[in-house]
Amino acid sequence: MRSERRGWSWDAGRAAALLAGAALLLVACGGGSDETYTPPTSGVGIYKANCATCHGSSGQGFVGPSLAGTVAKYPNVADEIAVVTNGRNEMPAWGGRLTPEQIATVVGYTRNEFSTGASGPPAPSTP
């Protein structure tokens, strides 16, 4: 039997209290910070922040294809940079979200990290 208080059931009152507590916890833990977001600058950082969701944490593929053999598929690094910048098929264009330097850095990272044993030279390192 439920306890009734002023038109609210005891279960609804507890649920409201839990929601209020959760909201307070979220505000205390995450909101209102004066810190500014600093985007990653390393190839691995850019990859983890922008690419791993689709291509997998190790380039193994997930929603997007595996990145193994990227150098063989795109022997000319400019072709791979164009795909990342402009998108292709299901891959979104990153040119509006990442700078040309970030795109060159992440492409260099993927070519060096995930194209082991592929034919063709890896991308030159970018600072």
N, C-alpha and C positions, 0 to 999 in steps of 0.2 A: 504494500500500500504506500503510495506517495504522500509525502507531507506537502500540503498546500499552504503557501504564504502569499497573501495579497495578490492572488491571481497568477502567481508564478509557481511552477512546480520546483521542488528542491533540486531536481536534475538540471533544469534550465538555469537556475541560479548558480549552480556549480560550474556549468558550462560557460556562463558569462564571466565568472570570476577567473576561470582558466584562460579564456581568451584575453581578458584584460591583463593578466599576468604575463602571457606570452607577448603581447604587444609592448608592454613595458620592458621586458627583457630584450626584445629586438631593438628598441630605441636606445636602450642603455649600451648595447654591444656594438651597434653598427652605425647609427645615425649621428649627424651633427659634427663630424670630424672636420678640423681645419686642414687636415693633410690633403694634398693634391695627389691625384693619380699620376704616376710616372710610368709611361709605357716601356715595355722591355726593349732593350737595344741589341741584345745578343741574338744570334740565330736560334739557339735553343729556346730562349725566352719568347721570341716572336712566334716560333712554331707552337710552343705549348699554349700560348695565349690565343692564337688565331687558327691554327691548322689541325691540331691534335684531335679536336672534337670530331672531325670528319675522317681524317687520315690515320687516326690511331696514335697513341703515345709513342710508338716505335716505328711509325710509318707503315704499319702492317695493313692498313686499310680498315675501314669501318663503314661509314656511310659513303665516303669517297674511296677511290681506289688505293691500292697499295702504292707506295712510292719507291719500292724496290725496282731497280733498273731504270730510274728516271733519266740518267745520262744517256743510256742507249736509246730511249724514246725521244729525247730532246738533246742530240749531240751539241747543238748550238745553244748556249746558255740564254741567249736573247730570246729564243723561241719559248723557253720555259718561263722566263720573266714576263713575256707577253701573255701567256696563259694565266699566270697569277694576277697580272695587272688587269686584264680585260675579261677574264672568265672564259669558260668554254663548257658547253652542254650544261650539266647540273652544277658545275663549280661557279660560285659567284665571283664577280670582279672585286678585287681587293685594292684597285687603284685609287678609289675614293676613301679608303679607310687606312691604308698604309702608305707611307712615303715611298718614293722610288728607292731610297737608301734601305729602308726596312725590307722592301721586297727583294732587292739584290742580296741582302744579308740572309734572309730566310731561304731563298733559292740556293745560295751557296751552301748553307747548312744542310738542306735536304739532299743536295747532290753529293756532298761529302759524307754525310751520315748514313744515307739509305741506299746509295747506289754501289755498294761494295760488290766488286766482281763484274760490274757492268762495263761495257766497252765505252771508250771515250774518256776524255779527261774530266776531272771534277772542276767545279767552278773555282775561280781564283778566290782566295780569302779576301774578305772586306773588313776593314777595321771596325 
